[in-house]
């Protein structure tokens, strides 16, 4: 990206000749065979280097982030928690509302170990127990179905129509 163009100011004369003015006067003196040397004047281009950094500051918790103003340019602002367990990102959304995203530090290896220590049962043993429980439940349900079917059969056999009264035609 080029810097802003410089327009010549007509109130001040600009010299297009890069020769030193004293050398120019020497060359104008009579009986002087002085040949002025062209001086190389390097043109310096300004390079705009933008420092890339993350804007934000360290906070104690989410309440401090909620109280902070949102960046109106739409760039996210990062707020790391002082104990290092969470990072909050606050950003202006397209609908004009601010959104806060929370990133939490997770250590899955240590969590799995602590879960196993708390229960004392590994995954394989737990799966075996659940399978045995499932089989027991199916057997109980089958027994109940058989009992209900047996009871229904006895009821239908014993429920022949009983005639009361005379046989009128």
C-alpha positions in Angstrom: 0.0 0.0 0.0 1.4 3.4 -1.0 1.5 6.3 1.4 -0.6 9.3 0.7 0.5 11.2 -2.4 2.3 14.4 -1.8 1.0 17.3 -3.9 3.4 20.1 -4.6 2.7 23.3 -2.7 2.7 26.2 -5.2 3.6 28.7 -2.6 7.1 27.3 -2.2 9.4 26.6 -5.1 10.4 23.0 -5.6 13.7 22.0 -7.1 13.6 19.0 -9.5 17.3 19.1 -9.9 19.0 16.9 -7.3 22.3 18.8 -7.7 23.6 20.6 -4.6 22.9 24.4 -5.1 26.6 25.2 -4.2 27.8 23.0 -6.9 25.4 24.6 -9.3 26.9 28.1 -8.5 30.4 26.8 -9.1 29.5 25.6 -12.5 28.1 29.1 -13.4 31.4 30.9 -12.6 33.3 32.2 -15.6 36.5 30.4 -16.6 35.6 27.4 -14.5 35.6 24.0 -16.0 33.9 22.5 -13.0 31.7 19.6 -14.0 29.1 19.0 -11.4 28.7 15.4 -10.4 25.2 14.0 -10.2 24.4 13.0 -6.7 22.3 10.0 -6.1 19.5 10.7 -3.7 17.8 7.5 -2.6 14.1 7.7 -2.5 12.9 6.3 0.8 9.7 4.5 0.7 7.8 4.5 3.9 6.8 1.0 4.9 3.8 0.9 7.1 4.3 -1.9 9.4 1.3 -2.6 11.5 2.1 -4.2 14.8 -0.1 -7.2 15.1 -1.1 -7.8 18.7 -4.1 -9.1 20.6 -6.0 -6.5 22.4 -7.3 -7.2 25.9 -6.2 -7.5 29.5 -6.1 -10.0 32.4 -9.3 -10.3 34.4 -10.5 -12.1 37.5 -13.6 -13.6 36.1 -16.5 -13.4 33.6 -18.1 -10.6 35.6 -15.2 -8.3 34.8 -15.5 -9.2 31.1 -19.2 -8.4 31.1 -18.5 -4.9 32.5 -15.9 -4.1 29.8 -16.8 -2.2 26.7 -16.9 -4.1 23.4 -14.6 -3.0 20.5 -16.8 -1.2 18.0 -14.6 -2.2 15.0 -15.7 -5.8 15.4 -12.3 -7.1 16.3 -12.3 -9.6 19.1 -10.9 -8.6 22.5 -9.2 -11.3 24.6 -9.4 -11.5 28.4 -7.3 -14.3 30.0 -8.3 -15.2 33.5 -5.6 -14.4 36.1 -5.3 -18.0 37.2 -4.8 -19.2 33.6 -7.8 -21.6 33.5 -10.0 -19.7 31.1 -9.8 -17.2 28.3 -12.7 -15.0 27.4 -13.3 -13.5 23.9 -15.6 -10.6 23.6 -16.7 -9.5 20.1 -19.3 -7.3 18.5 -21.7 -9.3 16.3 -23.4 -8.2 13.1 -26.7 -7.7 14.8 -25.1 -5.2 17.2 -25.0 -7.4 20.3 -21.8 -8.5 22.0 -20.9 -12.1 22.3 -18.6 -13.6 25.0 -17.0 -17.0 24.2 -15.3 -18.9 27.0 -12.3 -21.2 26.4 -11.5 -23.5 29.3 -8.3 -25.4 30.0 -9.0 -29.1 29.9 -6.5 -31.8 30.9 -8.2 -35.0 29.6 -5.5 -37.4 30.7 -5.6 -36.3 34.4 -9.4 -36.3 34.3 -9.6 -39.9 33.1 -7.2 -41.0 35.8 -9.2 -39.2 38.5 -12.5 -40.7 37.3 -11.0 -44.2 37.5 -9.6 -43.5 41.0 -13.0 -42.3 42.2 -15.0 -45.3 40.9 -12.4 -48.0 41.2 -14.0 -49.8 38.2 -12.5 -49.8 34.8 -14.6 -49.6 31.6 -14.5 -53.3 30.7 -15.8 -54.4 34.1 -18.6 -51.8 33.9 -19.6 -53.0 30.4 -19.8 -56.6 31.7 -22.0 -55.6 34.6 -24.4 -53.7 32.3 -24.6 -56.7 29.9 -25.5 -59.0 32.9 -28.1 -56.5 34.1 -29.6 -56.4 30.6 -29.9 -60.2 30.4 -31.5 -60.3 33.9 -34.1 -57.7 32.9 -34.9 -59.6 29.7 -35.4 -62.8 31.7 -37.7 -61.1 34.2 -39.8 -59.5 31.4 -40.1 -62.9 29.7 -41.2 -64.5 33.0 -43.8 -61.8 33.4 -45.1 -62.3 29.9 -45.4 -66.1 30.4 -47.2 -65.6 33.6 -49.7 -63.1 32.0 -50.3 -65.5 29.0 -50.8 -68.5 31.4 -53.3 -66.5 33.5 -55.2 -65.3 30.4 -55.5 -68.9 29.1 -56.9 -70.1 32.4 -59.4 -67.3 32.5 -60.7 -68.0 28.9 -61.1 -71.7 29.6 -63.0 -71.2 32.9 -65.2 -68.5 31.5 -67.7 -70.7 29.7 -71.1 -69.1 29.6 -73.1 -70.0 32.6 -76.9 -70.2 32.1 -79.0 -68.8 34.8 -82.6 -69.2 34.7 -84.8 -71.3 32.4 -84.1 -72.3 28.9 -86.6 -70.1 27.1 -86.9 -70.2 23.4 
